């Protein structure tokens, strides 16, 4: 179940707002400038499906988003608990960073924790199957896939080079809770 927690940036021990109600999550994130949607597959996606099969199952929504926002590329990324480099991949995303383009992820399966540093607030968004999150360019954030990651995500890009981070050097991410994936 998707979840949103909001903290003051200087008090990671106290949750100001917490909800699992989908419409409220969407409204609070949209009000903060973060795109959040829930998608349904138009065709079943079998375990082990190819990138093309996964994209085909969500083609209508992908095409809509590409037309609305000008995204030029789409791919599928997945990680599972048996991956030999899971710790290195997790560490890569744990520090606060920004991007010169939107970071758009749709969770086909599994889960991950996006944490957004928006002004004086920190928004912790547990994304699960069916969730799309769109983090605007320049937004300070970090991502935690947990110690035993499992996710399949569709990624959309305006830059064909894909994921390029500019780390802020702020240690804020280390002060907030980590994701303990199931």
Protein Blocks (a to p, Z undefined) as FASTA:
>chain_A
ZZdddddfklmkbcfbdcfbfklmmmmmmmnopacdddddfbdcdehiafklmmmmmmmm
mmmmmmmnopabdcdddddfklmklmmmmmmmmpccddfbdcddddfbgcddddddehjb
ccdddddehiacdddehiacdddebjbdcdddddddfblnlpadddehiaklmmpccddd
ZZ
